Amino acid sequence: MSASETVVWPPSLWAATAPEAPVLPELVGDQTSDVVVIGAGFTGLSTAIHLREMGIAVTVIEAAEPGWGASGRNNGQVIPTLAGHDPSAMVKRHGEAGERFNAVLRDSAHYLFDVVRKYQIPAEAEQAGWVQPVHSPGRMKIAEKRVKEWSAIGAPVELLDAPAMAKMLGSDAWFGGFWNRTGGHINPLALARGLAEVALKLGAVIHARSPVISTARTGDLWTAKTAKGSVTAKALVLATNAYTGEFSDQLAPDIAHEVIPVLSWQMATKPISDNVAKTIIPDRQAMSDTHRELYFARWDARNRLVTGGAAMFPGAGGTNLRHAVAERLKRLWPQIGDVEFDYVWSGYVGMTPDSVFQPQVPGYPRIHTLGPNGYAWTGCNGRAVALSISLGRELAKATQGISLDELGLPLSEPKPQPFQPLLRRIAPFALPLYRRLDAQEI
């Protein structure tokens, strides 16, 4: 996409229902700021808001429009954990920085909802909790361990046996699991656009349709260059995650090549009648289970069940997923009857190579320094909604010289993957392995 092209939105439920986006200018000419942020997704916009709350000048440069990337395409589940590992693993990997990160992650869902409430963002936010049911009896050991570990650091988690899980979800398809009361769900594009409006009202500058081509550090300053202009600042935050390499192969290639952008497909049913809806996740928690080929669902504000699936060959707009996911919903909730989808769309998730190709190995997010007063993070592995808002706060503090010893930013060096373009093409072929491992557990 060039800066002059019209932004094309995915045919998503969120694009059809979110409030209108703010009208934003392209970046034309050379500008200066205290901090330049690349990417107007959750992380970038949260960083801008927290900087403006501190009175710091900030300019955000977005390749398309706020929320166009993963922030506006995901399922909207607000989950205060990472995928595949527990607090002790983070501490083992990062020491005291891991402990601080665990505290950030533990509180991340509640913090997101606090930001929504503070600024009255119309994001269809429901803090109904997040639940992770287990798909096999053996996986209850994982749920028990996670409850033990998260409880030990103060998270409001609770273990559920099979009858309690069946009551919570309206289905006996699972064998128990656990839930966290601070989680929930939002309309993600509405949240992204709302965060952009807040940032603008606080005095941030946001430029849209202005892909950053490259960054450079000269002396004590960073410069982010686009086709028509540039922003020079004392500090830089790269907040582009899975879309880092989509607009320019010169933008942070080490960051772009250390994750595998994987298509995640989302699907929204036609509105479901009240009498049926009240029997399916009746208290409206967000749900994602322990399958490697993840089963997940949540309600939207219009009685649509929003779920999704994975495909080796996604076909034309994910059409070939409709039948399989509809049959899955009928297996989980027979009372739903025949299922039809009004919306099917996709977007990239920034997956770490270990989580894609070694499903028994947990994948960790990657948080980096790009140089003096330059920061980036990537590798969300599908759990960025809650975390990104809190990381925006931490990154804003980092740009202002607050010691990293006080922040929840476990730093590591970028590890670009050899043959990353090839890995990206073959990543969908890991799906049969996931299905085989899931079936073995059952």
HELIX and SHEET records of a PDB file:
HELIX    1   1 LEU A   13  THR A   17  1                                   5    
HELIX    2   2 PHE A   42  GLU A   53  1                                  12    
HELIX    3   3 ALA A   70  GLY A   72  5                                   3    
HELIX    4   4 PRO A   87  HIS A   94  1                                   8    
HELIX    5   5 GLU A   96  ARG A  106  1                                  11    
HELIX    6   6 SER A  108  TYR A  119  1                                  12    
HELIX    7   7 PRO A  137  ARG A  139  5                                   3    
HELIX    8   8 MET A  140  ALA A  152  1                                  13    
HELIX    9   9 ALA A  162  LEU A  169  1                                   8    
HELIX   10  10 PRO A  188  LYS A  201  1                                  14    
HELIX   11  11 ASN A  241  TYR A  243  5                                   3    
HELIX   12  12 PRO A  253  ALA A  256  1                                   4    
HELIX   13  13 ASP A  274  ALA A  277  1                                   4    
HELIX   14  14 ALA A  316  LEU A  321  5                                   6    
HELIX   15  15 ARG A  322  LEU A  332  1                                  11    
HELIX   16  16 PRO A  334  ILE A  336  5                                   3    
HELIX   17  17 PRO A  353  PHE A  357  1                                   5    
HELIX   18  18 ALA A  384  THR A  399  1                                  16    
HELIX   19  19 LEU A  404  GLU A  406  5                                   3    
HELIX   20  20 GLN A  420  ILE A  426  1                                   7    
HELIX   21  21 ALA A  427  ALA A  430  5                                   4    
HELIX   22  22 LEU A  431  GLU A  441  1                                  11    
SHEET    1   A 6 VAL A 205  HIS A 207  0                                        
SHEET    2   A 6 VAL A  58  ILE A  61  1                                        
SHEET    3   A 6 GLY A  29  ILE A  38  1                                        
SHEET    4   A 6 GLY A 229  LEU A 238  1                                        
SHEET    5   A 6 LEU A 221  THR A 226 -1                                        
SHEET    6   A 6 VAL A 212  THR A 218 -1                                        
SHEET    1   B 6 VAL A 205  HIS A 207  0                                        
SHEET    2   B 6 VAL A  58  ILE A  61  1                                        
SHEET    3   B 6 GLY A  29  ILE A  38  1                                        
SHEET    4   B 6 GLY A 229  LEU A 238  1                                        
SHEET    5   B 6 GLY A 374  THR A 378  1                                        
SHEET    6   B 6 ARG A 366  GLY A 371 -1                                        
SHEET    1   C 2 GLN A  77  VAL A  78  0                                        
SHEET    2   C 2 GLY A 184  HIS A 185 -1                                        
SHEET    1   D 8 VAL A 157  LEU A 160  0                                        
SHEET    2   D 8 GLY A 177  ASN A 180 -1                                        
SHEET    3   D 8 TRP A 130  PRO A 133 -1                                        
SHEET    4   D 8 ALA A 286  SER A 288  1                                        
SHEET    5   D 8 PHE A 296  TRP A 299 -1                                        
SHEET    6   D 8 LEU A 305  GLY A 309 -1                                        
SHEET    7   D 8 ILE A 260  THR A 269 -1                                        
SHEET    8   D 8 PHE A 341  MET A 351 -1                                        
END                                                                             
